[in-house]
Amino acid sequence: MQKINYGKMLDDTLARLQKSGEKPSLLLHACCAPCSSHTLTVLAERFDITIYFCNPNIAPEEEFEYRSSELKRLVSEMGLSINIIEEPYDPEPFFALAKGLEKLPERSERCQRCIELRLKMSAAKAKELGCDYFTTTLTISPHKDCSFINRCGGMTAEKYGVPYLFSDFKKHDGYKHSIELSKQYGLYRQNYCGCVYSKINSEKQRAHREDN
């Protein structure tokens, strides 16, 4: 199977919009401030963005609130006029989908189900708001399966009738740029994906490194 260049797909879409002068509306699912930083520099000129902080996987609640506050601070300090919609903290949907998969590693079926849930919620919100597109910041992470995220986004788009903006925000040194922006804005960079299971795994890996 030929590998799809999702980074080029995004480049082509941005070039087309620049040429046409269009500025369509976009619902951007955001997992945290660091992942949003570079992503916003790529998208802000070409889209009318609404950020959607919808992450039932994040635990504990204090972590959820802190990541949300950092995202709001970033948008403010970047000088962007962007509305942020935050879903109330409710981890139950995540725990329901993770049942029986608690011990699996990152990029496993548990992560895929989690990504699918958040993309479906994002597509539903985009449809409710009448957005032209929806997408997610998740493809900037080198720890995530970019191909799965985009395939899931495409299938979700067909179900909800809202086009998905295909992307690979790691391209053009996007992840490196996100680290630089995180330093520039003094952003909190979490050391685990978000869920309690990734936190446990991260702590085990850190303890193993310290022991060795």
C-alpha positions as CSV (number, residue, x, y, z in Angstrom):
1,M,0.0,0.0,0.0
2,Q,1.4,3.4,-1.0
3,K,2.0,5.7,1.9
4,I,-0.1,8.9,1.8
5,N,1.8,12.2,2.3
6,Y,-0.6,14.0,4.6
7,G,1.8,16.9,5.0
8,K,1.7,17.5,1.3
9,M,-2.1,17.3,1.3
10,L,-2.2,20.1,3.9
11,D,0.4,22.1,1.9
12,D,-1.8,21.8,-1.2
13,T,-4.9,22.9,0.6
14,L,-3.2,25.9,2.1
15,A,-1.7,26.9,-1.3
16,R,-5.2,26.7,-2.8
17,L,-6.7,28.8,-0.2
18,Q,-4.0,31.4,-0.5
19,K,-4.5,31.6,-4.2
20,S,-8.3,31.8,-4.0
21,G,-8.4,34.2,-1.0
22,E,-10.9,32.1,0.8
23,K,-10.9,31.8,4.6
24,P,-13.1,28.9,5.5
25,S,-14.2,28.2,9.1
26,L,-12.3,25.4,10.9
27,L,-13.0,23.6,14.1
28,L,-9.6,22.7,15.5
29,H,-9.6,20.0,18.2
30,A,-6.7,20.8,20.6
31,C,-5.2,18.5,23.1
32,C,-2.9,21.0,24.8
33,A,-1.0,24.3,24.3
34,P,2.3,22.9,23.1
35,C,0.7,20.9,20.3
36,S,-1.4,23.9,19.4
37,S,1.4,26.4,19.2
38,H,3.0,25.5,15.9
39,T,-0.4,24.3,14.5
40,L,-1.9,27.7,15.0
41,T,1.0,29.4,13.2
42,V,0.3,27.2,10.2
43,L,-3.5,27.6,10.1
44,A,-4.4,31.0,11.5
45,E,-3.8,33.0,8.3
46,R,-5.9,30.6,6.2
47,F,-8.8,29.7,8.4
48,D,-11.3,31.3,10.7
49,I,-10.6,29.0,13.7
50,T,-12.6,27.8,16.6
51,I,-10.6,25.8,19.1
52,Y,-12.3,22.8,20.6
53,F,-10.8,21.5,23.9
54,C,-12.5,18.1,24.1
55,N,-10.3,15.6,26.0
56,P,-12.2,13.2,28.3
57,N,-9.0,11.1,28.4
58,I,-7.1,13.6,30.5
59,A,-6.7,12.8,34.2
60,P,-6.8,13.9,36.9
61,E,-9.2,16.9,36.7
62,E,-6.5,19.3,37.9
63,E,-4.4,18.3,34.9
64,F,-7.4,18.9,32.6
65,E,-7.9,22.3,34.0
66,Y,-4.2,23.3,33.8
67,R,-3.9,22.2,30.2
68,S,-7.0,24.1,29.3
69,S,-5.7,27.3,31.1
70,E,-2.4,27.0,29.3
71,L,-4.1,26.8,26.0
72,K,-6.2,29.9,26.7
73,R,-3.0,31.7,27.8
74,L,-1.2,30.7,24.6
75,V,-3.9,32.0,22.4
76,S,-4.1,35.3,24.3
77,E,-0.3,35.8,24.3
78,M,-0.1,34.9,20.6
79,G,-2.5,37.8,20.0
80,L,-5.0,35.6,18.2
81,S,-8.7,36.4,18.1
82,I,-9.9,32.8,18.4
83,N,-12.9,31.5,20.3
84,I,-12.2,28.5,22.5
85,I,-14.9,26.0,23.3
86,E,-14.3,23.7,26.2
87,E,-16.2,20.5,26.9
88,P,-16.8,20.1,30.7
89,Y,-14.6,17.6,32.5
90,D,-16.2,14.1,32.1
91,P,-13.8,11.1,32.0
92,E,-16.5,8.5,32.0
93,P,-16.7,8.1,28.1
94,F,-13.0,7.4,28.1
95,F,-13.0,4.9,30.9
96,A,-15.9,3.1,29.2
97,L,-13.9,2.7,25.9
98,A,-10.7,1.8,27.7
99,K,-12.2,-1.1,29.8
100,G,-10.2,-4.2,29.3
101,L,-7.4,-2.3,27.5
102,E,-5.9,-0.6,30.5
103,K,-2.5,-2.3,30.3
104,L,-1.9,-1.7,26.6
105,P,0.9,0.7,25.5
106,E,0.5,4.0,23.7
107,R,-0.5,3.7,20.0
108,S,-2.5,0.6,20.9
109,E,-6.3,-0.1,20.4
110,R,-7.0,2.0,23.5
111,C,-5.4,5.0,22.0
112,Q,-7.1,4.5,18.7
113,R,-10.5,4.3,20.4
114,C,-9.7,7.5,22.3
115,I,-8.7,9.3,19.2
116,E,-11.8,8.1,17.4
117,L,-14.0,9.4,20.3
118,R,-12.5,12.8,20.2
119,L,-12.7,13.1,16.4
120,K,-16.3,12.1,16.5
121,M,-17.1,14.7,19.1
122,S,-15.2,17.2,17.1
123,A,-17.0,16.4,13.9
124,A,-20.4,16.6,15.7
125,K,-19.4,20.0,17.1
126,A,-18.2,21.2,13.7
127,K,-21.5,20.2,12.2
128,E,-23.5,21.9,15.0
129,L,-21.5,25.2,14.4
130,G,-21.7,25.0,10.6
131,C,-17.9,24.8,10.2
132,D,-16.4,24.2,6.8
133,Y,-13.7,21.8,8.1
134,F,-12.6,20.1,11.3
135,T,-9.2,18.7,12.2
136,T,-6.9,18.0,15.2
137,T,-3.5,19.1,16.6
138,L,-2.7,15.4,17.4
139,T,-0.7,14.8,14.1
140,I,2.1,17.0,15.5
141,S,3.0,14.4,18.0
142,P,5.8,11.9,17.1
143,H,4.2,9.5,19.6
144,K,0.9,9.3,17.7
145,D,0.1,7.3,14.6
146,C,-0.4,10.1,12.0
147,S,-1.8,7.7,9.4
148,F,-4.4,6.3,11.7
149,I,-5.5,9.8,12.8
150,N,-6.0,10.9,9.3
151,R,-7.8,7.8,8.2
152,C,-10.1,8.1,11.2
153,G,-10.7,11.7,10.4
154,G,-11.6,10.9,6.9
155,M,-14.1,8.2,7.9
156,T,-15.6,10.5,10.6
157,A,-16.0,13.2,8.0
158,E,-18.0,10.9,5.8
159,K,-20.3,10.0,8.7
160,Y,-20.9,13.5,9.9
161,G,-20.9,15.3,6.6
162,V,-18.1,17.8,7.5
163,P,-14.9,17.8,5.5
164,Y,-11.8,16.8,7.5
165,L,-8.6,18.8,7.0
166,F,-5.8,16.2,6.4
167,S,-2.5,17.1,8.0
168,D,0.9,16.1,9.3
169,F,1.9,19.0,11.5
170,K,5.3,17.4,12.2
171,K,6.3,18.3,8.7
172,H,8.6,21.3,8.0
173,D,10.1,20.8,11.5
174,G,6.7,21.4,13.1
175,Y,7.4,19.4,16.2
176,K,10.8,21.1,16.7
177,H,9.0,24.5,16.2
178,S,6.4,23.6,18.9
179,I,9.2,23.0,21.4
180,E,10.8,26.3,20.5
181,L,7.4,28.1,20.9
182,S,6.8,26.3,24.2
183,K,10.1,27.7,25.5
184,Q,9.2,31.2,24.1
185,Y,5.8,31.3,25.9
186,G,6.9,29.3,28.9
187,L,4.3,26.6,28.3
188,Y,3.7,23.6,30.5
189,R,4.9,20.5,28.6
190,Q,3.3,17.4,30.1
191,N,5.4,14.2,30.3
192,Y,2.5,11.9,29.5
193,C,-0.2,11.9,26.8
194,G,-3.1,12.5,29.2
195,C,-4.8,9.5,30.4
196,V,-4.1,7.8,33.8
197,Y,-2.7,4.7,31.9
198,S,-0.2,6.8,30.0
199,K,0.8,8.5,33.2
200,I,1.5,5.2,34.9
201,N,3.5,4.0,31.9
202,S,5.5,7.3,31.9
203,E,6.3,7.0,35.5
204,K,7.5,3.4,35.1
205,Q,9.7,4.4,32.2
206,R,11.2,7.3,34.2
207,A,11.9,5.0,37.2
208,H,13.5,2.5,35.0
209,R,15.9,5.1,33.5
210,E,16.7,6.4,37.0
211,D,17.5,2.8,38.1
212,N,19.9,2.3,35.2
